[in-house]
Amino acid sequence: MRIGIVGAGWWAGFAHLPAFKDAGAEIAGIYSRTPAHAQKLAAQFGTRAFEHYPDLLAACDGVAISTTDDTHAPLGIRALEAGKHLFMDKPLARSAPEGEAILNAAQAHRRIGLTAFTSRGDLAAETAQALVRSGEIGEVLYLRGYFHGGFMGDPEGSTPWRAKAETGGAGGAVADLGAHLFDLVRMVTGLEFTQVMAQGHIHFQRPDPVTNLDEGAVLARLGQASGAFSLSRVHIGADQRLELEIQGTKGALKLSPALWGKGSSFQLLLARRPGLYREVPPDKSLLRGRDPETSWGHFQFIELARRFMEGVRQNQQPTPSLADGLATQRVIDATVQSCQQQTWIAL
């Protein structure tokens, strides 16, 4: 399968491109709105740089999009209308209406789509999913989770595109980090968010104004279960970390997917009720030929790329699908709406 890489930033070169190569794809080329970046990355990986998006589309069967969030909908829809399959980095879009437009285009043109949530290819997350689905911890009672990072923890720092509502969406950290955490909840438990109540803040204003949320605190209802989640990009004092704890009637799980290390740098703990946590080894069958010493991100994306290409070959939608991306986007939008209105918002 011929894959076109859209975007030539760090993440495209670190995760998208090497993962598709390892999964057996032919890299048709790279397009970026900054041609010099595309040329540099193309030279690094021995492929071609395209100055015009239609030329890349003509040379590939599907695209992997790793660009700013404001470009996801226009670039993704254009590819689908050209008959190309779509591998879209998270979050799916800046808003649920944009996400709906992407999904509608995929359905109208009968194309395969995947939303690239990193944890969907993580050993700890996939093992935890199997444990919960098999009844190992019983019925889910409540969840606690956080995704904290300090990449905007310096009040004197610059203002990246992620901190602008125009390019990164209104959610800020709630969208950028919450996309991972909310999808992890849906993946592992199979539960859907039904209501949210949230507060969010911009904590550090800069000369170049920040226009979306630095941090958010979210209460949630997931059917009969409840959840409490914390998201921050200004959280200093420790390395960036994503963690989810699930308390059930028979036991509990705590997991932290691999992040900023190797594919094996996860944590997975299981407790019986009553009892204490103990480490749980991952299901090695979930490696599917991958080396756990491969760098985080690249490691998980090999699995996502494999699923995407298999979905194209079999004409079956893979997981996480574009619909999964839209479901998470709706949680993000409801959280932002709750911050604005200071009330519970139903999904």
C-alpha positions in Angstrom: 0.0 0.0 0.0 1.3 3.5 -0.9 1.1 5.9 1.9 1.5 9.7 1.6 2.7 11.5 4.7 1.1 14.9 5.3 3.1 17.1 7.6 6.8 17.2 8.2 7.1 18.1 11.8 8.8 16.1 14.6 5.9 13.7 15.2 5.6 12.8 11.5 9.3 11.9 11.4 9.3 10.2 14.8 6.1 8.1 14.7 4.1 8.2 11.4 6.8 7.7 8.8 9.0 5.0 10.5 5.9 3.1 11.7 4.4 2.8 8.3 7.8 1.7 6.9 8.0 -1.0 9.6 4.5 -2.1 9.0 5.4 -2.7 5.3 3.9 0.3 3.6 5.5 2.0 0.5 6.1 5.6 1.4 4.9 7.5 -1.7 6.2 10.8 -0.5 5.8 13.7 1.9 3.8 17.0 1.6 4.1 20.0 3.9 3.0 23.6 3.6 6.6 24.3 4.4 8.4 22.7 1.4 11.8 22.9 3.0 10.6 20.7 5.9 9.2 18.1 3.6 12.5 18.1 1.6 14.5 17.5 4.7 12.4 14.7 6.0 12.2 13.1 2.5 16.0 13.1 2.3 16.2 11.5 5.7 13.9 8.6 4.7 14.9 8.3 1.1 11.5 9.3 -0.4 10.1 12.2 -2.4 8.9 15.6 -1.3 5.8 17.1 -2.9 5.2 20.9 -3.1 1.5 20.5 -3.9 -1.1 18.4 -2.0 -3.0 17.2 -5.1 0.3 15.7 -6.5 0.8 13.7 -3.4 -2.8 12.5 -3.5 -2.3 11.3 -7.0 0.7 9.2 -6.0 -0.8 7.3 -3.0 -3.6 5.0 -1.8 -4.0 6.6 1.6 -2.6 9.5 3.6 -1.3 9.8 7.2 -2.0 13.3 8.4 0.2 14.8 11.1 -0.5 18.6 11.0 -2.0 21.3 13.1 -5.6 20.6 14.2 -7.1 23.4 12.1 -6.0 21.6 9.0 -7.4 18.1 9.9 -10.8 18.6 8.4 -9.8 20.4 5.1 -6.9 18.1 4.4 -8.7 14.9 5.5 -11.9 15.7 3.5 -9.9 16.6 0.4 -8.1 13.2 0.6 -11.4 11.3 1.1 -13.0 13.1 -1.8 -10.0 12.1 -3.9 -10.7 8.4 -3.1 -7.9 8.1 -0.6 -8.0 6.2 2.8 -7.4 8.3 5.9 -5.1 7.8 8.9 -5.7 10.9 11.0 -3.7 11.9 14.1 -5.7 12.8 17.2 -7.7 14.8 18.0 -9.9 14.2 15.0 -10.6 17.9 14.5 -11.1 21.1 16.4 -14.8 20.4 17.1 -17.4 17.8 16.8 -19.0 19.4 13.7 -15.6 19.3 11.9 -15.2 15.7 13.0 -18.7 14.8 11.7 -17.8 16.3 8.3 -14.7 14.1 8.1 -16.7 11.0 9.1 -19.5 11.8 6.7 -17.0 12.2 3.8 -15.4 8.8 4.6 -18.8 7.2 4.6 -20.0 9.0 1.4 -16.8 7.9 -0.5 -16.6 4.5 1.2 -13.1 5.0 2.4 -11.3 3.4 5.4 -10.4 5.8 8.3 -8.5 5.5 11.6 -8.0 8.0 14.4 -4.5 7.5 15.7 -4.8 7.4 19.4 -1.4 6.3 20.6 -2.6 4.2 23.6 -4.6 1.9 21.3 -1.4 0.2 20.3 0.1 0.2 23.9 0.8 -3.1 25.6 -0.5 -2.0 29.0 -3.6 -0.5 27.6 -4.5 -3.6 25.4 -3.8 -6.0 28.3 -5.9 -3.9 30.7 -8.7 -3.9 28.1 -8.7 -7.7 28.0 -8.7 -7.9 31.8 -11.7 -5.6 32.2 -13.6 -7.2 29.4 -13.1 -10.7 30.8 -14.6 -9.6 34.2 -11.3 -9.6 36.1 -12.3 -6.5 38.2 -16.1 -7.0 38.0 -18.4 -4.1 37.2 -16.7 -0.7 36.9 -17.7 1.5 39.9 -15.6 4.6 39.3 -12.5 5.9 37.5 -9.7 8.3 38.3 -7.3 9.6 35.7 -4.9 12.3 34.7 -2.6 13.5 31.9 -0.2 16.0 33.2 2.7 17.7 31.4 4.9 20.7 31.9 5.6 21.7 28.3 4.0 25.1 28.9 5.0 25.4 32.6 7.3 28.3 32.0 5.3 31.6 32.3 8.0 33.3 30.2 7.9 30.7 27.4 6.6 31.1 23.9 3.0 30.4 22.8 2.8 27.4 20.5 0.1 26.7 18.0 -1.5 24.3 20.4 -2.3 27.2 22.8 -4.3 29.1 20.1 -8.0 28.3 19.8 -7.8 29.0 16.1 -5.3 26.3 15.4 -5.5 24.0 18.5 -9.3 24.3 19.2 -11.0 25.8 22.2 -10.1 23.0 24.5 -6.4 23.5 24.7 -5.0 20.9 27.2 -8.5 19.4 27.4 -8.4 18.6 23.7 -4.7 17.9 23.3 -4.3 15.7 26.4 -7.9 14.8 27.1 -8.2 13.2 23.7 -5.7 10.5 24.9 -7.3 10.1 28.4 -10.9 10.1 27.3 -10.2 7.5 24.5 -8.2 5.4 26.9 -11.3 5.3 29.2 -13.6 4.2 26.3 -11.1 1.7 25.0 -10.3 -0.1 28.3 -13.8 -0.1 29.9 -16.1 0.0 26.9 -18.1 2.6 28.7 -19.4 5.8 27.1 -19.4 9.3 28.6 -23.0 10.4 29.3 -22.5 13.7 31.2 -19.6 16.0 32.2 -19.1 18.9 34.6 -15.9 20.8 34.3 -13.8 23.8 35.2 -10.9 25.0 33.0 -8.4 27.9 33.2 -5.7 29.8 31.5 -3.1 30.1 34.2 -0.2 31.9 32.4 -0.9 34.6 29.9 2.0 35.5 27.6 2.8 38.5 25.3 1.5 36.4 22.4 -1.9 35.6 24.0 -2.9 32.1 25.0 -6.6 31.5 23.9 -7.4 28.0 25.1 -7.2 26.1 28.3 -4.0 25.4 30.2 -5.7 23.0 32.6 -9.0 21.4 33.2 -10.8 19.4 36.0 -13.5 17.1 34.8 -16.2 15.2 36.6 -18.0 12.6 34.5 -20.8 10.1 34.5 -20.4 7.0 32.3 -23.8 5.3 32.8 -23.8 4.0 36.4 -20.0 4.7 36.8 -18.4 8.0 37.8 -15.1 9.5 36.8 -12.8 12.3 37.9 -10.1 13.5 35.5 -7.3 16.1 35.5 -5.6 17.6 32.5 -2.7 20.1 32.5 0.1 21.3 30.3 1.5 23.6 33.0 2.0 20.9 35.6 5.7 20.9 36.7 7.7 18.8 39.1 7.6 15.4 37.3 7.8 13.9 33.9 4.8 14.0 31.6 2.5 11.1 32.6 -0.8 9.6 31.6 -2.5 7.4 34.2 -5.9 5.7 34.6 -7.2 3.9 37.6 -10.3 1.7 37.4 -12.1 0.6 40.6 -14.5 -2.4 40.2 -16.7 -4.6 42.3 -14.1 -7.4 42.3 -10.8 -5.5 42.0 -9.0 -2.6 40.5 -6.5 -1.8 37.7 -4.0 1.1 37.4 -2.2 1.7 34.1 0.2 4.1 32.6 0.9 3.7 28.9 4.4 3.9 27.6 5.4 7.6 27.3 8.7 9.2 26.5 10.6 5.9 26.7 10.5 2.6 25.0 7.5 0.5 24.2 8.1 -1.4 27.3 8.1 1.7 29.6 4.5 1.2 30.8 3.1 0.3 34.2 0.2 -2.1 34.8 -1.0 -3.0 38.3 -3.9 -5.2 39.4 -5.5 -5.5 42.9 -8.1 -8.0 44.2 -10.9 -6.7 46.4 -9.8 -6.4 49.2 -6.1 -6.3 48.5 -3.0 -4.3 47.2 -1.7 -3.6 43.8 0.8 -6.0 42.2 2.4 -5.8 38.8 0.8 -7.6 35.9 2.9 -8.7 33.0 1.6 -7.7 29.6 0.1 -10.2 27.2 3.1 -10.9 24.9 0.9 -12.0 22.1 -0.1 -8.4 21.7 3.4 -7.6 20.5 2.4 -8.9 17.1 6.0 -9.0 16.0 7.1 -5.7 17.5 10.2 -5.1 19.6 9.2 -3.6 22.9 12.6 -1.8 23.0 11.4 0.3 20.1 10.9 4.0 21.1 7.5 4.9 22.5 5.2 6.4 19.8 7.0 4.6 17.0 6.2 1.3 18.8 2.4 2.0 19.2 2.1 3.5 15.7 3.5 0.3 14.1 0.3 -1.5 15.4 -2.0 1.4 14.3 -0.4 1.4 10.8 -0.8 -2.4 10.6 -4.5 -2.2 11.5 -5.1 0.6 9.0 -3.5 -1.2 6.1 -5.3 -4.5 7.1 -8.6 -2.6 7.2 -7.9 -1.3 3.7 -7.1 -4.7 2.4 -10.2 -6.3 4.0 -12.4 -3.3 3.4 -13.3 -3.2 7.1 -13.2 -0.2 9.4 -10.3 -0.7 12.0 -10.2 0.5 15.6 -9.8 3.2 16.6 -12.1 4.4 13.8 -13.0 7.9 12.8 -16.2 7.3 14.8 -14.1 6.7 17.8 -12.3 9.9 17.1 -15.7 11.7 16.9 -16.9 10.1 20.1 -13.9 11.5 22.0 -14.3 14.9 20.3 -17.8 15.1 21.6 -16.5 14.6 25.1 -14.0 17.4 24.6 -16.7 19.7 23.2 -19.0 18.9 26.1 -16.2 19.6 28.6 -15.5 23.0 27.0 -19.2 23.8 27.0 -19.4 22.9 30.7 -16.5 25.2 31.5 -18.2 28.0 29.8 -21.7 27.4 31.3 -20.7 26.0 34.7 -23.2 23.2 34.5 -23.6 19.5 33.7 -23.6 18.8 30.0 -25.3 15.7 28.6 -23.7 13.8 25.7 
